[in-house]
């Protein structure tokens, strides 16, 4: 069984053929697709999709850039305005009701915005961490150029259930964090053409490896739309690098998913 722990099936690129995308994923052997929220609109759409498609597992979050939508003059592209504290409260309500399997995506971003936004980002990040800890849910983390700071915050809150999505920091930092804290790292489907992700597949502890797509982004082939079925290729790479059969690699990652997300 295969799993995609980080996707964006609420994206407009899937508006016309979502049924077919989900069908192709199921036919490829996927048994779970976690769809991650970014802001109020996607969070609510994810809850609807989870009711419609049993394979979809909902995670609600606030993307770091959306978390600072009130600082629009600091953001290099337009973002919709919304009340962040109201959305945090909504996510907490859904978490306490048992309607989601994770909080995410959430975290810190130093790629698109500068240090003047970091305090505001951290406030939202820590609020979502608190919900995850209180509700015993894993966190799906976005962090760009702030990997060490994200890890400092998670460690300070004694968080144990974590998946770093599309991790772009140093391999050694990831391996050390996986070994010290038991945090997981999900590897996207463009790992077939990205040496940094290949290093993670080769070097992370086997129990801390997950698969994702971040679809529609990060496709195995440039210029195409990514979709959940493409995690199969990442499993093939993992098997090759570790000297496992494809079946062994898929089973290991599936068990990692079950353990982190406490799924049956």
TORGU-963028 format. One record per residue: x, y, z of N, C-alpha, C in turn; residue number from 1. Coordinates in Angstrom, 3 decimals. Layout:
N
     n_px     n_py     n_pz    ca_px    ca_py    ca_pz     c_px     c_py     c_pz pos
        X        Y        Z        X        Y        Z        X        Y        Z NUM
...
This chain:
264
     n_px     n_py     n_pz    ca_px    ca_py    ca_pz     c_px     c_py     c_pz pos
    0.849   -1.193    0.000    0.000    0.000    0.000    0.886    1.245    0.000   1
    0.455    2.255   -0.726    1.213    3.489   -0.848    0.447    4.634   -0.172   2
    1.209    5.696    0.177    0.585    6.836    0.833    1.237    8.125    0.352   3
    0.412    9.156    0.206    0.860   10.509   -0.084    0.472   11.344    1.133   4
    1.466   11.786    1.924    1.142   12.478    3.171    1.070   13.987    3.017   5
    1.287   14.494    1.789    1.203   15.944    1.611    0.794   16.258    0.180   6
   -0.456   16.670    0.013   -0.974   17.015   -1.310   -1.877   18.232   -1.190   7
   -2.154   18.824   -2.336   -3.053   19.983   -2.390   -4.115   19.743   -3.457   8
   -4.961   18.772   -3.219   -6.001   18.439   -4.190   -7.103   19.486   -4.244   9
   -7.044   20.474   -3.366   -7.982   21.595   -3.455   -7.514   22.634   -4.472  10
   -6.334   22.461   -5.021   -5.788   23.424   -5.974   -6.652   23.483   -7.236  11
   -6.709   24.660   -7.834   -7.536   24.844   -9.028   -7.139   23.927  -10.176  12
   -5.895   23.454  -10.201   -5.452   22.563  -11.277   -6.175   21.223  -11.264  13
   -6.830   20.901  -10.160   -7.575   19.637  -10.071   -9.087   19.837  -10.184  14
   -9.503   21.043  -10.461  -10.935   21.350  -10.446  -11.722   20.555  -11.480  15
  -11.092   20.243  -12.617  -11.853   19.626  -13.706  -11.797   18.099  -13.723  16
  -10.837   17.503  -13.018  -10.707   16.043  -13.131  -10.315   15.360  -11.828  17
  -10.780   15.893  -10.708  -10.389   15.314   -9.419  -10.808   13.852   -9.300  18
  -11.986   13.519   -9.798  -12.430   12.119   -9.745  -11.412   11.193  -10.403  19
  -10.912   11.594  -11.558   -9.953   10.763  -12.280   -8.610   10.696  -11.548  20
   -8.200   11.808  -10.948   -6.946   11.836  -10.189   -7.013   10.868   -9.006  21
   -8.120   10.899   -8.292   -8.296    9.993   -7.154   -8.373    8.547   -7.628  22
   -9.053    8.320   -8.732   -9.158    6.972   -9.278   -7.790    6.436   -9.681  23
   -6.996    7.261  -10.348   -5.653    6.828  -10.744   -4.784    6.512   -9.524  24
   -4.938    7.294   -8.481   -4.174    7.032   -7.257   -4.557    5.686   -6.663  25
   -5.845    5.423   -6.598   -6.314    4.160   -6.050   -5.838    2.985   -6.895  26
   -5.917    3.137   -8.211   -5.477    2.066   -9.113   -3.971    1.821   -9.011  27
   -3.206    2.863   -8.647   -1.757    2.723   -8.491   -1.384    2.056   -7.176  28
   -2.356    1.893   -6.285   -2.101    1.213   -5.025   -2.119    2.093   -3.798  29
   -2.457    3.376   -3.961   -2.529    4.237   -2.789   -3.753    3.904   -1.948  30
   -3.557    3.938   -0.642   -4.663    3.716    0.283   -4.971    4.946    1.120  31
   -4.116    5.971    1.053   -4.360    7.203    1.797   -3.683    8.376    1.096  32
   -4.409    9.487    1.035   -3.886   10.751    0.519   -4.223   11.821    1.542  33
   -3.223   12.364    2.197   -3.466   13.466    3.127   -3.475   14.763    2.329  34
   -4.575   15.494    2.439   -4.683   16.790    1.778   -4.492   17.869    2.843  35
   -3.555   18.772    2.590   -3.158   19.773    3.571   -3.813   21.115    3.305  36
   -4.224   21.778    4.388   -4.856   23.076    4.281   -3.867   24.218    4.421  37
   -4.264   25.375    3.871   -3.406   26.557    3.837   -4.056   27.772    4.485  38
   -5.366   27.880    4.361   -6.133   29.044    4.805   -7.603   28.623    4.863  39
   -8.519   29.525    5.232   -9.913   29.106    5.454  -10.557   28.366    4.286  40
  -10.373   28.848    3.068  -11.047   28.230    1.928  -10.612   26.787    1.720  41
   -9.305   26.551    1.687   -8.833   25.176    1.466   -9.146   24.289    2.661  42
   -9.074   24.822    3.871   -9.390   24.011    5.045  -10.813   23.464    4.983  43
  -11.742   24.279    4.596  -13.143   23.822    4.531  -13.382   22.889    3.344  44
  -12.721   23.168    2.242  -12.848   22.284    1.085  -12.292   20.895    1.391  45
  -11.219   20.837    2.150  -10.625   19.546    2.514  -11.607   18.699    3.317  46
  -12.312   19.305    4.239  -13.295   18.561    5.027  -14.382   17.989    4.125  47
  -14.784   18.743    3.110  -15.777   18.256    2.152  -15.226   17.082    1.342  48
  -13.987   17.211    0.882  -13.380   16.147    0.075  -13.244   14.858    0.878  49
  -12.915   14.989    2.149  -12.747   13.799    2.984  -14.057   13.036    3.146  50
  -15.162   13.772    3.135  -16.471   13.105    3.187  -16.801   12.434    1.864  51
  -16.334   13.032    0.787  -16.658   12.532   -0.551  -15.792   11.348   -0.967  52
  -14.524   11.373   -0.568  -13.564   10.344   -0.983  -12.926    9.700    0.252  53
  -13.239    8.449    0.542  -12.676    7.799    1.730  -11.148    7.756    1.752  54
  -10.514    7.783    0.586   -9.052    7.711    0.521   -8.402    8.997    1.032  55
   -9.148   10.106    1.029   -8.607   11.402    1.435   -8.687   11.560    2.948  56
   -7.564   11.925    3.537   -7.460   12.159    4.976   -7.168   13.644    5.200  57
   -7.960   14.316    6.027   -7.833   15.768    6.139   -6.804   16.237    7.164  58
   -6.006   17.220    6.755   -5.124   17.948    7.659   -5.404   19.433    7.451  59
   -5.647   20.139    8.522   -5.955   21.564    8.427   -4.798   22.387    8.986  60
   -4.482   23.483    8.289   -3.375   24.306    8.738   -3.462   25.726    8.225  61
   -2.403   26.477    8.514   -2.262   27.843    8.019   -0.847   27.980    7.484  62
   -0.734   28.152    6.191    0.558   28.325    5.532    1.245   29.560    6.105  63
    2.557   29.514    6.333    3.229   30.636    6.991    2.995   31.997    6.338  64
    2.903   32.031    5.016    2.667   33.313    4.353    1.235   33.780    4.582  65
    0.281   32.856    4.547   -1.107   33.219    4.850   -1.250   33.651    6.306  66
   -0.408   33.116    7.167   -0.457   33.452    8.588   -0.127   34.910    8.847  67
    0.549   35.552    7.892    0.913   36.963    8.049    0.217   37.818    7.000  68
   -0.997   37.424    6.625   -1.705   38.166    5.575   -1.943   39.625    5.963  69
   -1.913   39.921    7.262   -2.087   41.316    7.704   -0.844   42.158    7.424  70
    0.252   41.509    7.038    1.486   42.205    6.679    1.659   42.186    5.157  71
    0.598   42.483    4.457    0.582   42.341    2.995    1.701   43.120    2.312  72
    2.111   44.233    2.910    3.160   45.034    2.284    4.532   44.363    2.359  73
    4.641   43.307    3.162    5.890   42.569    3.286    5.931   41.308    2.412  74
    4.815   41.007    1.741    4.684   39.770    0.983    4.771   40.081   -0.508  75
    5.611   39.372   -1.269    5.853   39.723   -2.673    4.786   39.253   -3.650  76
    3.693   38.714   -3.153    2.578   38.308   -4.019    1.289   38.482   -3.227  77
    0.154   38.575   -3.918   -1.107   38.824   -3.198   -1.572   37.617   -2.393  78
   -2.093   37.864   -1.204   -2.718   36.824   -0.385   -4.051   37.358    0.115  79
   -4.995   36.446    0.301   -6.309   36.847    0.778   -6.246   37.196    2.262  80
   -6.983   38.214    2.630   -7.048   38.614    4.031   -8.070   37.753    4.771  81
   -7.717   37.337    5.979   -8.659   36.634    6.853   -8.183   36.788    8.289  82
   -9.075   36.510    9.219   -8.755   36.608   10.643   -8.031   35.332   11.069  83
   -6.754   35.443   11.289   -5.939   34.271   11.602   -6.375   33.629   12.909  84
   -6.694   34.429   13.911   -7.088   33.857   15.200   -8.414   33.105   15.100  85
   -9.322   33.595   14.277  -10.567   32.850   14.061  -10.289   31.511   13.397  86
   -9.334   31.492   12.466   -9.023   30.242   11.780   -8.311   29.265   12.709  87
   -7.454   29.765   13.567   -6.832   28.905   14.581   -7.917   28.265   15.441  88
   -8.900   29.051   15.841   -9.999   28.529   16.663  -10.800   27.477   15.905  89
  -11.030   27.704   14.612  -11.741   26.718   13.793  -10.961   25.407   13.721  90
   -9.664   25.499   13.491   -8.830   24.296   13.417   -8.873   23.546   14.745  91
   -8.830   24.289   15.836   -8.903   23.628   17.155  -10.232   22.906   17.330  92
  -11.313   23.530   16.890  -12.633   22.898   16.986  -12.659   21.585   16.209  93
  -12.118   21.590   15.006  -12.101   20.379   14.184  -11.178   19.308   14.780  94
  -10.074   19.741   15.360   -9.154   18.797   15.987   -9.807   18.129   17.189  95
  -10.449   18.916   18.025  -11.086   18.357   19.227  -12.271   17.467   18.875  96
  -12.894   17.722   17.737  -14.033   16.905   17.302  -13.581   15.597   16.644  97
  -12.280   15.442   16.438  -11.763   14.225   15.804  -11.977   14.171   14.316  98
  -12.121   15.336   13.678  -12.424   15.390   12.251  -11.196   15.417   11.356  99
   -9.993   15.524   11.935   -8.766   15.610   11.135   -7.719   14.657   11.704 100
   -6.736   14.304   10.858   -5.703   13.387   11.332   -4.363   14.085   11.565 101
   -4.290   15.391   11.240   -3.046   16.127   11.450   -3.321   17.620   11.400 102
   -2.365   18.384   11.938   -2.344   19.837   11.789   -1.295   20.168   10.736 103
   -1.717   20.853    9.675   -0.736   21.199    8.663   -1.374   21.558    7.335 104
   -0.717   22.351    6.520    0.668   22.572    6.831    0.838   23.849    7.641 105
    1.946   23.913    8.342    2.230   25.077    9.165    3.738   25.143    9.363 106
    4.216   26.281    9.839    5.654   26.371   10.050    6.179   27.766    9.841 107
    7.367   27.859    9.242    8.056   29.134    9.067    8.622   29.238    7.656 108
    8.630   30.454    7.126    9.164   30.675    5.785   10.088   31.894    5.775 109
   11.341   31.666    5.412   12.297   32.737    5.255   12.711   32.918    3.812 110
   12.003   32.245    2.917   12.304   32.336    1.491   11.595   33.533    0.862 111
   10.291   33.637    1.103    9.495   34.678    0.463    9.489   35.988    1.244 112
    9.696   35.898    2.547    9.587   37.095    3.390   10.782   37.193    4.324 113
   10.941   38.381    4.920   12.126   38.652    5.708   11.911   38.574    7.207 114
   12.989   38.867    7.964   12.978   38.736    9.431   11.916   39.573   10.123 115
   11.494   40.660    9.493   10.474   41.507   10.120    9.135   40.781   10.269 116
    8.973   39.645    9.599    7.728   38.868    9.693    7.853   37.652   10.605 117
    9.050   37.350   11.067    9.275   36.067   11.741    8.506   35.946   13.057 118
    8.430   37.016   13.837    7.708   36.944   15.113    6.230   36.619   14.890 119
    5.642   37.249   13.882    4.231   36.979   13.583    4.033   35.548   13.101 120
    4.963   35.061   12.286    4.888   33.663   11.845    4.987   32.714   13.032 121
    5.919   32.978   13.914    6.142   32.083   15.052    4.936   32.054   15.990 122
    4.249   33.164   16.125    3.056   33.185   16.981    2.008   32.196   16.488 123
    1.768   32.205   15.198    0.769   31.300   14.621    1.268   29.857   14.684 124
    2.526   29.657   14.357    3.120   28.320   14.409    2.973   27.724   15.807 125
    3.288   28.493   16.822    3.216   27.973   18.189    1.778   27.715   18.625 126
    0.857   28.524   18.141   -0.556   28.277   18.464   -1.023   26.949   17.875 127
   -0.586   26.657   16.656   -0.965   25.389   16.020   -0.239   24.215   16.661 128
    0.990   24.423   17.081    1.701   23.377   17.833    0.930   23.030   19.098 129
    0.457   24.043   19.804   -0.290   23.801   21.042   -1.528   22.951   20.784 130
   -2.234   23.229   19.709   -3.419   22.434   19.381   -3.023   20.984   19.114 131
   -1.975   20.803   18.337   -1.530   19.452   18.004   -1.154   18.670   19.256 132
   -0.432   19.308   20.148   -0.009   18.628   21.383   -1.215   18.296   22.246 133
   -2.106   19.251   22.423   -3.277   19.030   23.266   -4.197   17.961   22.706 134
   -4.288   17.887   21.379   -5.209   16.941   20.734   -4.509   15.668   20.265 135
   -3.241   15.545   20.579   -2.440   14.374   20.201   -2.518   14.103   18.704 136
   -2.167   15.132   17.935   -2.139   15.022   16.484   -0.736   15.359   15.970 137
   -0.323   14.739   14.872    0.972   15.101   14.289    0.913   16.444   13.581 138
    2.077   17.042   13.419    2.222   18.299   12.695    2.909   18.041   11.367 139
    2.407   18.654   10.308    3.048   18.595    8.996    3.669   19.966    8.749 140
    4.997   19.973    8.655    5.757   21.208    8.739    6.251   21.686    7.382 141
    6.006   22.969    7.124    6.627   23.696    6.015    7.704   24.580    6.615 142
    8.930   24.459    6.150    9.959   25.382    6.596   10.967   25.591    5.478 143
   11.174   26.847    5.129   12.149   27.197    4.083   13.123   28.224    4.643 144
   14.385   27.850    4.653   15.483   28.679    5.154   15.395   28.941    6.652 145
   14.453   28.292    7.327   14.319   28.435    8.770   14.199   27.057    9.428 146
   14.893   26.092    8.853   14.797   24.721    9.365   15.260   24.620   10.829 147
   16.398   25.213   11.115   16.925   25.113   12.484   15.997   25.792   13.483 148
   15.482   26.956   13.132   14.569   27.653   14.041   13.289   26.859   14.250 149
   12.760   26.267   13.189   11.561   25.440   13.331   11.815   24.286   14.292 150
   12.970   23.667   14.152   13.313   22.548   15.027   13.488   22.993   16.476 151
   14.070   24.175   16.679   14.214   24.705   18.037   12.850   24.872   18.707 152
   11.904   25.413   17.956   10.566   25.639   18.509    9.879   24.314   18.816 153
    9.960   23.367   17.894    9.334   22.061   18.112    9.951   21.353   19.316 154
   11.268   21.427   19.432   11.944   20.784   20.564   11.558   21.449   21.880 155
   11.445   22.768   21.866   11.070   23.491   23.084    9.674   23.101   23.556 156
    8.804   22.790   22.602    7.440   22.357   22.944    7.350   20.843   23.166 157
    8.504   20.177   23.071    8.575   18.721   23.293    7.628   17.953   22.372 158
    7.584   18.386   21.126    6.718   17.731   20.145    7.403   16.462   19.640 159
    6.675   15.368   19.604    7.243   14.104   19.141    6.677   13.646   17.802 160
    5.483   14.084   17.465    4.831   13.617   16.236    4.923   14.709   15.175 161
    5.910   14.554   14.287    6.230   15.596   13.312    6.585   14.967   11.969 162
    6.104   15.589   10.902    6.606   15.281    9.559    7.058   16.573    8.904 163
    8.338   16.623    8.514    8.841   17.741    7.739    8.576   17.458    6.266 164
    7.704   18.282    5.694    7.346   18.106    4.291    8.348   18.830    3.414 165
    8.809   18.156    2.355    9.668   18.783    1.349   10.831   19.537    2.002 166
   11.509   18.860    2.895   12.591   19.469    3.678   13.735   19.904    2.771 167
   14.170   21.166    2.922   15.214   21.699    2.061   16.488   22.082    2.783 168
   16.621   21.676    4.047   17.814   22.016    4.810   18.919   20.992    4.642 169
   19.887   21.064    5.535   21.031   20.163    5.471   20.636   18.738    5.847 170
   21.183   17.779    5.105   20.865   16.371    5.363   21.238   15.970    6.781 171
   22.408   16.391    7.241   22.860   16.004    8.580   21.904   16.506    9.652 172
   21.393   17.726    9.478   20.429   18.265   10.434   19.172   17.406   10.481 173
   18.712   16.963    9.317   17.524   16.108    9.259   17.785   14.759    9.920 174
   18.901   14.138    9.591   19.223   12.825   10.170   19.351   12.932   11.678 175
   20.031   13.961   12.154   20.191   14.148   13.600   18.839   14.340   14.281 176
   17.955   15.130   13.657   16.635   15.371   14.234   15.793   14.099   14.255 177
   15.889   13.328   13.188   15.154   12.060   13.132   15.621   11.112   14.225 178
   16.931   11.051   14.420   17.491   10.139   15.425   17.227   10.623   16.851 179
   17.318   11.940   17.075   17.177   12.484   18.427   15.728   12.594   18.872 180
   14.866   13.053   17.959   13.483   13.351   18.339   12.453   12.386   17.755 181
   12.869   11.551   16.817   11.920   10.651   16.176   11.029   11.332   15.165 182
   11.481   12.465   14.619   10.687   13.194   13.629   10.846   12.569   12.248 183
    9.778   12.616   11.475    9.761   12.031   10.133    9.972   13.098    9.070 184
   10.314   12.627    7.861   10.541   13.504    6.720    9.887   12.865    5.498 185
    9.017   13.618    4.833    8.357   13.073    3.642    9.066   13.593    2.392 186
    9.342   12.662    1.484   10.153   12.932    0.300    9.234   13.062   -0.911 187
    9.343   14.162   -1.649    8.428   14.388   -2.770    8.787   13.590   -4.024 188
    7.885   13.655   -4.990    7.998   12.802   -6.179    9.025   13.284   -7.185 189
    9.571   14.486   -6.991   10.647   14.927   -7.879   12.015   14.465   -7.398 190
   12.037   13.545   -6.458   13.305   13.002   -5.942   14.090   12.279   -7.034 191
   13.417   11.888   -8.108   14.128   11.241   -9.214   15.086   12.196   -9.918 192
   14.924   13.517   -9.684   15.789   14.495  -10.342   16.337   15.532   -9.356 193
   16.302   15.200   -8.076   16.779   16.130   -7.058   17.744   15.413   -6.122 194
   19.019   15.790   -6.207   20.046   15.110   -5.426   19.877   15.248   -3.933 195
   19.357   16.383   -3.457   19.179   16.582   -2.021   18.144   15.607   -1.458 196
   17.049   15.414   -2.181   16.037   14.460   -1.718   16.565   13.028   -1.811 197
   17.393   12.759   -2.786   18.003   11.437   -2.894   18.904   11.153   -1.687 198
   19.629   12.176   -1.218   20.465   12.006   -0.025   19.613   11.664    1.198 199
   18.450   12.282    1.290   17.551   11.963    2.401   17.059   10.529    2.311 200
   16.683   10.091    1.116   16.238    8.712    0.942   17.327    7.724    1.334 201
   18.559    8.088    1.069   19.679    7.195    1.361   20.073    7.189    2.834 202
   19.903    8.327    3.517   20.539    8.504    4.823   19.604    8.586    6.020 203
   18.345    8.906    5.826   17.429    8.978    6.966   17.216    7.602    7.590 204
   16.954    7.538    8.883   16.564    6.258    9.483   15.342    5.701    8.756 205
   15.314    4.416    8.451   14.206    3.848    7.669   12.822    4.098    8.260 206
   12.741    4.156    9.583   11.443    4.342   10.223   10.947    5.778   10.169 207
   11.757    6.686    9.658   11.395    8.104    9.640   11.146    8.633    8.220 208
   10.994    7.735    7.253   10.802    8.136    5.857    9.332    7.978    5.458 209
    8.790    9.034    4.846    7.445    9.007    4.296    7.495    9.509    2.852 210
    6.407    9.326    2.128    6.322    9.792    0.746    5.222   10.835    0.604 211
    5.470   11.789   -0.284    4.503   12.854   -0.547    4.630   13.282   -2.005 212
    3.705   14.140   -2.435    3.834   14.740   -3.760    3.902   16.260   -3.720 213
    3.215   16.900   -2.755    3.017   18.352   -2.772    2.304   18.755   -4.062 214
    1.554   17.828   -4.638    0.891   18.097   -5.912   -0.102   19.240   -5.773 215
   -0.193   20.050   -6.833    0.279   19.830   -8.209    1.738   20.210   -8.461 216
    2.452   20.575   -7.397    3.837   21.015   -7.554    4.809   19.824   -7.540 217
    6.074   20.090   -7.873    7.197   19.141   -7.763    6.965   17.818   -8.488 218
    6.629   17.852   -9.769    6.380   16.606  -10.508    7.678   15.877  -10.843 219
    7.600   14.584  -11.106    8.786   13.835  -11.539    9.353   14.343  -12.858 220
    8.494   14.854  -13.718    8.930   15.415  -15.001    8.565   16.893  -15.036 221
    9.549   17.731  -15.323    9.309   19.163  -15.380    8.200   19.501  -16.370 222
    7.406   20.501  -16.007    6.380   20.975  -16.913    5.095   20.178  -16.896 223
    5.002   19.181  -16.014    3.779   18.385  -15.907    3.101   18.676  -14.572 224
    1.868   18.276  -14.458    1.150   18.404  -13.195    1.402   17.163  -12.343 225
    1.831   17.367  -11.140    2.047   16.251  -10.226    0.706   15.749   -9.690 226
    0.650   14.486   -9.307   -0.540   13.940   -8.673   -0.153   12.774   -7.769 227
   -1.036   12.365   -6.849   -0.654   11.419   -5.799   -0.062   10.095   -6.279 228
   -0.494    9.588   -7.411    0.011    8.291   -7.862    1.534    8.291   -8.039 229
    2.142    9.467   -8.141    3.572    9.532   -8.399    4.441    9.169   -7.201 230
    3.832    8.941   -6.035    4.642    8.455   -4.906    5.231    7.077   -5.214 231
    4.623    6.361   -6.141    5.103    5.021   -6.490    6.556    5.087   -6.975 232
    6.889    6.119   -7.738    8.257    6.257   -8.218    9.247    6.489   -7.098 233
    8.845    7.239   -6.079    9.724    7.489   -4.935    9.981    6.207   -4.163 234
    8.969    5.382   -4.042    9.153    4.087   -3.386   10.153    3.236   -4.164 235
   10.089    3.293   -5.488   11.046    2.559   -6.310   12.477    3.014   -6.062 236
   12.677    4.326   -5.939   14.003    4.855   -5.636   14.483    4.409   -4.265 237
   13.593    4.505   -3.289   13.947    4.083   -1.927   14.377    2.624   -1.909 238
   13.626    1.787   -2.615   13.975    0.367   -2.684   15.350    0.167   -3.312 239
   15.597    0.898   -4.385   16.890    0.792   -5.063   18.037    1.198   -4.151 240
   17.891    2.306   -3.459   18.970    2.835   -2.621   19.241    1.948   -1.398 241
   18.190    1.335   -0.869   18.338    0.564    0.369   18.525   -0.935    0.129 242
   18.435   -1.356   -1.131   18.564   -2.774   -1.403   17.359   -3.586   -0.976 243
   16.201   -2.949   -0.976   14.955   -3.617   -0.632   14.175   -3.929   -1.906 244
   13.208   -4.830   -1.796   12.249   -4.965   -2.878   11.290   -3.785   -2.819 245
   10.600   -3.517   -3.914    9.608   -2.448   -3.927    8.530   -2.718   -2.885 246
    8.160   -3.988   -2.746    7.132   -4.349   -1.766    7.599   -4.052   -0.341 247
    8.862   -4.350   -0.059    9.406   -4.064    1.268    9.431   -2.565    1.539 248
    9.847   -1.791    0.554    9.904   -0.340    0.722    8.508    0.238    0.955 249
    7.555   -0.227    0.174    6.188    0.267    0.318    5.618   -0.091    1.689 250
    5.899   -1.305    2.142    5.380   -1.735    3.443    5.998   -0.933    4.584 251
    7.292   -0.665    4.489    7.958    0.119    5.534    7.362    1.523    5.626 252
    7.206    2.172    4.483    6.667    3.528    4.485    5.216    3.533    4.961 253
    4.457    2.530    4.559    3.062    2.448    5.009    2.994    2.299    6.523 254
    3.865    1.480    7.086    3.886    1.318    8.545    4.331    2.601    9.239 255
    5.252    3.334    8.610    5.662    4.620    9.167    4.485    5.590    9.216 256
    3.697    5.580    8.143    2.490    6.404    8.095    1.503    5.996    9.184 257
    1.261    4.709    9.296    0.309    4.235   10.305    0.734    4.637   11.719 258
    2.025    4.528   11.987    2.526    4.852   13.323    2.414    6.343   13.617 259
    2.875    7.189   12.692    2.860    8.624   12.945    1.447    9.182   13.036 260
    0.583    8.749   12.139   -0.755    9.311   12.069   -1.799    8.476   12.820 261
   -1.338    7.397   13.448   -2.211    6.506   14.233   -3.422    6.055   13.425 262
   -3.093    5.523   12.246   -4.119    5.032   11.347   -4.078    3.511   11.296 263
   -5.193    2.888   11.546   -5.460    1.483   11.605   -4.682    0.422   10.985 264
